[in-house]
């Protein structure tokens, strides 16, 4: 297939693997109804027992550090907030829905571990900045490389070519993609999230995470994901499909309102929170 635009890869897909579960859209519709109670919203999530179990494990983990145990989804909603829990649910669904994509170029579990680490870093930075909804940054971190899975699934030969070019030249994979395709996995991720009808600021955070300096709308969101990606690579939480350390855009710290001096504090916080949550995504449930 000749590629001229990242949307070509989305349009080429006729399988359900890149479609969001129905439950997510039911949650989105419920959020529009101001009369919905926590109990009713919780019942939507509870309709998927596996998702409910994973969410309860997460909210009861050291990642949140709540003083008392949360027993029900409706209780979790009352504490975290429905929008935040919906973002957390989508992050959880994405990992479990797409984790099984076969790929012989690299380790898929390492891919998702890197994505989770990026989400943890983004949430930490958002918390440091006193952002209102830190879960949307966690979600953006989880999804930041989702475009790569689309490429692997729909254009495996092209994915292989970009992989080997990156390995041979020791250049970042997105640069190899731009050279061979004319666009990169961040562009593909942007188109996928548009197709899913996700919020524009989430779309731009994912689509601009390699070059936040070019993002006109929501540059802070893009810069936070860009910086988070850099932090987790420095911490050795990168995917084994990367052959060069990402270059940090020099003004990223300025854009997000932090200084390089905050870097050491951020690293230790990310490591601690990552260790408290990553195993929850790779257990048997």
N, C-alpha and C positions, 0 to 999 in steps of 0.2 A: 504494500500500500504506500502510495506517495503521500508524504506528510507536508502540509503547507501551513498548518495552524494547530495549536494544541487541542483545539476542539475536535479535530479529526480523530484523535485517539479516544475521546469520550463517545463520539458518535458511532465509532466502529464497534463499541461494546454492545452486545445484545444479550448478555447474561446478567443475572441478578446480583452477582458478587459485588458490583460497584454501586448497588442501589441501597439506600438506607432502609433499615427495617421499618415496617409499618408502625410499630410502636412509637418511633420517634415523631412521626407526623401527627399521631394521635396526641402526643404530649404538646406539640406545638399548637395544635388546635385548642387544646384545653387551656393553654396559657392565655389565649385570647379571651377566655370567658372569666370575667371578674367574679362570677358567682360560684366558681368551682372551689370546693373545700380541699384542704390538705388530704382528707380521707379519700375523696374522689380521685385526686391526682395520684395518690399513692396506689390506688387500685389499678390504674392504668399500667404502672410499672410492675405491680405485683402479678399482672397477667403473664409476665415472663419470669418464672421462678428463678431461673439461672441468673438473669440480670439483677433481680432483686437481691439474691444472695451475694453477688459480687459487689454491688453497691454498698450493702450493709457491712461487708468486710472492709471496704475502703474507708467508710466514714467512721468505723470503729478502730482504725489503724492509727499508729503514731503520726501518720501524715496529717491528721487533724488534731489529735490529742485532746478530744473531748473528755471531761472529767468523769462522766457516767456513760454507761453503755446505751447505745441507740438500738432499740429492738425492732422498730418498724420503719417502713419507707415514709409514712406520713409524719412520723417523729423527725426523721432526717430532713424532710422538706421544711418543717417548722423551724429547724435550727439553721440549716444551710441556705434555704431559699429555693423556690421552684426553678427559676432560671438557672441557678448554679447547679442544681442537681440534674437538670436536663442536659447541661453541658457535660457534666461528669458521666452521665449515662451514655451520651454519644461517644465520648472518648472510649468508654468501656466497650461499647458495641463495635466500634471501628476495629479495635485490637482483636477482638474475638471473631469478628466476621471475616477480616482480611488476613489474619495471621496464618491461615493454612494455604495461602497461595504458593504453589511449588516454584522453586527457583534454584537452579543449580549454580548460580553465579556467586551467591553469598549466603550467609546464615540469616534466616528470617527472624529467628529469636533475637539475634543481636540487633537487627534492624529495629524491632519493636522496643528492645531495651533502650536503645539510643533515643527513640521517639519519646518514651516515657521520661527519660532523664531530661530531655529538652523541655517537656511539659512541666516537670518539677522545677527546673530552673526558671522558666517563664513565670510560673506561679509565684516563686520566691521573689523575683524582681517586682512583679505586680504588687505583692504584699508590701515590699519595701517602699514602693511608691504610694501606698495607701489607695490602690485602685478599688473600686466598689465591688466588681465581680472578678475575682482572681481566677475563677474556674474557666472563664473564656480564654485566658492566656494558657492555662494548662491544656485545654482542648486544642488550641492553635499549635502548641508544641507537639502534642500527640500526632496531629495531622500534617505537620510541616513538610514531610517527605512523601505524603500519600501519592503524589503524582508519579513517583518512581514505580509504585506497584501497578499503576495503569500502564506505564510503558512496558514493564516486564510481562504483563498479561497480554497486551494487544500487539506489541512489537518486540518479541523476544530477540530477534536478530539484531535490531537496532540497540536494544538494551545491552546485548553482548558486545557490540562494536564500541559503544560509549564506555563500557566497563574496561575493556582492554586498552582503549586509547588513554583513559585516565590512569590506568596502572602503568602503562609504558612510559608516559610523559610525566608521571607524578603530578598531575594537575587535578584540581577539584572536579568531581564528576559533572557538576552543572556546566562548567566551561566546556567539557568534552561534548555534552549534550547540545550546547549552543552551536558548537562548530559543526556537528554532524546533522542536527535536526533543524537548526535555526531558532530553537527555543529550548527551554529546560524543564526539569520536573516540577519546579515551582510554578511555571506557567501552566503546566498540565493540572497541578493541584488546584490552582485558581479556577480553572474551567470546571473541574469536577465539583468544587464547592458551590460554584454558581449554579450548576445543574441541580445540586441538592437544595438550592434556595436557602443557603445559610447566610447569616448577616454579613453585610459588606465589610465590616471591620475585620471579621474572621477571614473572609476571602482575601483581603489585602495583606493581612499578617502572614498568611501562608504563601501567597503569590509573590510577596516582596521580601521574603526572608533572606535571600542571598544579596540583594541590592536595595536595602532600605532607603538609600539616598535617592532612588528613582520613584519612590512611592509618594504620590501627591495627596491622597486621602489616607488618614490613619497611619502616618509615618511612625508614630510612637509604637504602635502595636507591632509593625513590621520590624522596627529596631529592637524591640524586646525579644522577639523570636530569633532574630539574627544574632544578638548577643548571647542568648541562651544556647544556641547551636554551637557557638564558639566556646563557651564555658564548658559544655559537656565534652567537647572534643579535647580540650586541654586536660580535663579530668580522666581521659582515657575511656570515655563512654561513647565513642564513635562507632559507627557501623564498620564492619570489616570490608565494606565496599568503597571506602574512602582511602585515597592514597596520598593525600596532602592535607595538611591542617588548614581549615578555612581561614581566610584573611578577615580580620575584624575591620569593618569600616571605621576609620579614625574618629568620626564624630558620633559614633553610636552612644558612647557614654554620655555625651552632651545632650543628645536627643532624648534619652530616657531619664535624664536628670540624676545620674549617678556618676561617680568618679572612679578611675582605675583603682583607687585606694580601697574601694568597697569590694574589690575582686576577691581578696582572700576570705573575707567574711562570707561572701556569696558562695564560694566554692565549698566551704565546710558545711554550710546550710543545705546546699543541694545534695551533697554526699549523704548527709544524715537523713534527709527526707526521702531520697531515692531508695536507700536501703530499707526504709520502713514501708515502702509500697510496691516495689517492683515484683516481689515474690507473689503478691496477690493476683497478678495477672497470668502467672505461669504455673498455678497449681492445677489440680485435677478437675476442679469444679467448672 
